[in-house]
Amino acid sequence: MHSLTVIIPTLNEGESIGPTIDAIPRDLEWLKVDIIVVDGNSTDATAAEAEKRGARVINEPRKGYGRAYKTGFAAATGEFIATLDGDTTYPAEIIPHVLALLLNRGLDFITCNRLAMMDTNAMSMTHKIGNWSLTMATNVLHGIHIHDSQSGMWVFRRCILKEIQLTSDGMPLSEEIKIETFRRGMKVLEIPVEYRARIGEVKLNTWDDGVQNLWFLVTKMADFR
C-alpha cells in the first residue's frame, strides 16, 4: 500500500475547508491518505471544521504561503505529497488518479494547469493577465516550458524535497518548486485540470504579489549559474 499526505494551507477558510476535505477520496484499498491543514491563525472555524473531518491541523503563526508549505512538508509522513488550496477551486477528487499517473509513468512531480479548464467566474481578468505574464516570464528567464507557473495543485514524491532548494516563504514558492524540479532534471509533467470559482474572499493582492513573484524569478536565476 502506498501512503499520501495531502497538504492544505488555510487562512479563514471556515466555509470551504469542509467541502474541500470531503472531496478528497480516502477509502481506497491501495492508498493510505493523511491530510494536514497548515492554518495561519484563522479567526473563524477553519481548524474546527478540518479536525471534525479527521485532518491534522498545524497552526503556523509565521506569515506566508511558502512558509505554510514548508511547515507542511516538514510534518508530512507519506511516501507522496499532494497539495491544493482550501477554497474548493481545485478538483480534490482526482488526486488518486493524478498519483496513479505519476506512478504508472515513473514521474517525480506533476503540476496541474488551471488555465486550460477554468470556470468562467474562477478568476478575474486582472488575475488572468497576471498569471499569463508570470508564466511567460518563468519560461523565458528559466528556459522551461509550462502553461501555469502559479498553480497550487501538485502531486510528487516526498523524497525529492531533499534534492531541491525552496527558498521562498511567500507566494513565489509556487513557481519556485516548478523551476527547481524542471531545472534539476527531474521527471516532470503538467496536466490540465478544472479550476472552479472559490468559496470565500480572494486573498491575493494582485499588484504586490505580482511584483514579488516577478522579482523572485529574476533573483532565482542566480541559483543556476
C-alpha positions as CSV (number, residue, x, y, z in Angstrom):
1,M,0.0,0.0,0.0
2,H,1.2,3.5,-0.9
3,S,0.9,6.5,1.5
4,L,0.0,10.0,0.6
5,T,0.0,13.2,2.7
6,V,-2.3,16.0,1.4
7,I,-1.2,19.5,2.5
8,I,-3.7,22.4,2.5
9,P,-2.6,25.9,3.6
10,T,-5.5,27.9,5.0
11,L,-6.4,31.3,6.4
12,N,-10.1,31.9,7.3
13,E,-11.5,29.1,5.1
14,G,-14.2,28.1,7.5
15,E,-16.8,27.9,4.8
16,S,-14.8,26.0,2.3
17,I,-12.3,23.7,4.1
18,G,-15.0,21.2,4.9
19,P,-16.2,20.6,1.3
20,T,-12.5,20.6,0.2
21,I,-11.5,17.8,2.6
22,D,-14.8,15.9,1.9
23,A,-13.9,15.8,-1.8
24,I,-10.6,14.0,-1.2
25,P,-11.0,10.2,-1.7
26,R,-9.7,8.4,1.4
27,D,-11.5,5.0,1.3
28,L,-9.0,3.3,-1.0
29,E,-7.5,-0.2,-0.8
30,W,-4.2,0.8,-2.4
31,L,-3.6,4.2,-0.7
32,K,-3.4,5.5,2.8
33,V,-4.3,9.2,2.9
34,D,-3.3,11.6,5.6
35,I,-4.5,15.2,5.5
36,I,-2.6,18.2,7.0
37,V,-4.1,21.6,7.2
38,V,-1.5,24.3,7.9
39,D,-3.5,27.2,9.3
40,G,-2.3,30.7,9.5
41,N,-4.0,31.8,12.7
42,S,-7.5,31.8,11.3
43,T,-10.1,33.6,13.3
44,D,-13.1,31.6,12.1
45,A,-14.0,27.8,12.3
46,T,-11.3,26.6,9.9
47,A,-9.4,24.5,12.4
48,A,-12.5,23.0,13.9
49,E,-14.1,22.1,10.6
50,A,-10.8,20.5,9.5
51,E,-10.4,18.5,12.7
52,K,-14.0,17.4,12.5
53,R,-13.1,15.6,9.2
54,G,-10.1,13.9,10.5
55,A,-7.4,16.3,9.3
56,R,-4.3,17.1,11.3
57,V,-4.2,20.9,11.9
58,I,-0.9,22.6,12.4
59,N,-1.1,26.3,13.5
60,E,1.6,28.3,11.7
61,P,1.7,31.9,13.1
62,R,4.5,32.9,10.7
63,K,3.0,34.5,7.6
64,G,3.5,33.4,4.1
65,Y,2.1,30.8,1.6
66,G,5.6,29.3,1.2
67,R,6.1,29.2,4.9
68,A,2.9,27.2,5.3
69,Y,4.0,24.7,2.7
70,K,7.5,24.3,4.3
71,T,5.8,23.6,7.6
72,G,3.5,21.1,6.0
73,F,6.4,19.4,4.1
74,A,8.3,19.0,7.4
75,A,5.4,17.3,9.0
76,A,4.4,15.0,6.1
77,T,5.0,11.3,6.5
78,G,3.5,10.0,3.3
79,E,5.6,8.5,0.5
80,F,3.9,11.0,-1.7
81,I,2.6,14.6,-1.2
82,A,-0.3,16.3,-2.8
83,T,-1.2,20.0,-2.4
84,L,-4.2,22.2,-3.0
85,D,-5.9,25.3,-1.7
86,G,-8.7,25.1,0.9
87,D,-11.2,27.1,-1.1
88,T,-12.8,24.3,-3.4
89,T,-11.1,25.7,-6.5
90,Y,-9.1,22.6,-7.3
91,P,-10.6,19.2,-8.1
92,A,-9.6,17.3,-5.0
93,E,-11.4,14.2,-6.1
94,I,-8.9,13.5,-8.8
95,I,-5.8,13.3,-6.5
96,P,-5.6,9.5,-6.5
97,H,-5.9,9.5,-10.3
98,V,-3.0,12.0,-10.6
99,L,-1.0,9.9,-8.2
100,A,-1.7,6.8,-10.3
101,L,-0.5,8.7,-13.4
102,L,2.7,9.6,-11.6
103,L,3.3,6.0,-10.6
104,N,2.5,4.5,-13.9
105,R,4.8,6.9,-15.8
106,G,7.6,6.8,-13.2
107,L,7.4,10.5,-12.7
108,D,8.8,12.6,-9.8
109,F,6.4,15.6,-9.9
110,I,3.1,16.5,-11.6
111,T,1.8,20.1,-11.6
112,C,-1.8,21.0,-12.6
113,N,-2.6,23.6,-15.2
114,R,-5.7,25.6,-14.1
115,L,-5.8,27.8,-17.1
116,A,-6.9,25.2,-19.6
117,M,-10.2,24.2,-18.0
118,M,-11.2,27.3,-16.0
119,D,-14.8,28.1,-14.9
120,T,-15.9,31.5,-16.2
121,N,-16.1,33.1,-12.8
122,A,-13.0,31.4,-11.3
123,M,-10.5,34.2,-11.9
124,S,-10.8,37.9,-12.7
125,M,-9.3,39.3,-16.0
126,T,-6.6,41.0,-14.0
127,H,-5.5,37.8,-12.4
128,K,-5.6,36.0,-15.8
129,I,-3.3,38.6,-17.3
130,G,-1.0,38.4,-14.2
131,N,-0.8,34.6,-14.4
132,W,-0.1,34.7,-18.1
133,S,2.6,37.3,-17.6
134,L,4.3,35.4,-14.8
135,T,4.2,32.2,-16.7
136,M,5.8,33.7,-19.7
137,A,8.5,35.3,-17.5
138,T,9.1,31.9,-15.9
139,N,9.6,30.2,-19.2
140,V,11.8,32.9,-20.7
141,L,14.0,33.5,-17.7
142,H,14.4,29.9,-16.7
143,G,14.3,28.1,-20.0
144,I,11.4,25.8,-19.2
145,H,8.0,25.2,-20.9
146,I,5.0,25.4,-18.6
147,H,1.4,26.7,-19.1
148,D,0.6,27.7,-15.5
149,S,3.5,28.7,-13.3
150,Q,1.3,29.8,-10.4
151,S,-0.8,26.6,-10.0
152,G,-1.0,25.4,-6.4
153,M,-2.0,21.8,-7.1
154,W,0.9,19.3,-7.3
155,V,1.5,15.6,-6.7
156,F,5.0,14.5,-6.1
157,R,7.4,12.0,-4.4
158,R,8.3,13.4,-1.0
159,C,11.9,12.2,-1.4
160,I,12.5,15.0,-4.0
161,L,12.4,17.6,-1.2
162,K,15.9,16.6,-0.3
163,E,17.1,17.4,-3.9
164,I,15.5,20.8,-4.4
165,Q,16.1,24.2,-2.8
166,L,13.0,26.0,-1.7
167,T,13.9,29.5,-0.5
168,S,10.7,31.5,-0.7
169,D,8.4,31.9,2.3
170,G,5.8,33.7,0.2
171,M,3.7,33.3,-3.0
172,P,6.8,32.7,-5.2
173,L,7.2,29.2,-3.7
174,S,4.6,28.0,-6.2
175,E,6.8,29.0,-9.2
176,E,10.0,28.0,-7.4
177,I,9.1,24.4,-6.9
178,K,8.3,24.0,-10.6
179,I,11.6,25.8,-11.6
180,E,13.5,23.5,-9.2
181,T,12.0,20.3,-10.4
182,F,12.3,21.2,-14.1
183,R,15.8,22.6,-13.9
184,R,17.3,19.8,-11.8
185,G,16.4,17.3,-14.4
186,M,13.5,15.5,-12.6
187,K,10.7,13.7,-14.5
188,V,8.0,16.4,-14.5
189,L,4.6,16.5,-16.2
190,E,2.0,19.3,-16.4
191,I,-1.6,18.2,-16.8
192,P,-4.8,20.2,-17.4
193,V,-7.4,20.2,-14.5
194,E,-10.7,22.0,-13.8
195,Y,-10.5,25.3,-11.9
196,R,-13.6,26.4,-10.1
197,A,-15.0,29.5,-8.5
198,R,-13.8,29.8,-4.9
199,I,-15.9,29.9,-1.8
200,G,-15.0,32.9,0.3
201,E,-12.9,36.0,-0.3
202,V,-9.9,36.2,-2.6
203,K,-6.8,36.9,-0.5
204,L,-4.4,37.7,-3.2
205,N,-3.0,41.3,-3.6
206,T,-2.7,41.4,-7.4
207,W,-0.1,44.1,-7.7
208,D,2.1,43.4,-4.7
209,D,2.0,39.6,-5.2
210,G,2.7,40.0,-8.9
211,V,5.7,42.3,-8.4
212,Q,7.1,40.0,-5.7
213,N,6.7,36.9,-7.9
214,L,8.4,38.7,-10.9
215,W,11.3,39.9,-8.9
216,F,11.8,36.4,-7.4
217,L,12.0,35.0,-10.9
218,V,14.9,37.3,-11.6
219,T,16.8,36.7,-8.4
220,K,16.2,32.9,-8.7
221,M,18.3,32.8,-11.9
222,A,21.4,33.1,-9.7
223,D,20.8,29.6,-8.3
224,F,21.6,28.0,-11.7
225,R,24.6,30.0,-12.8
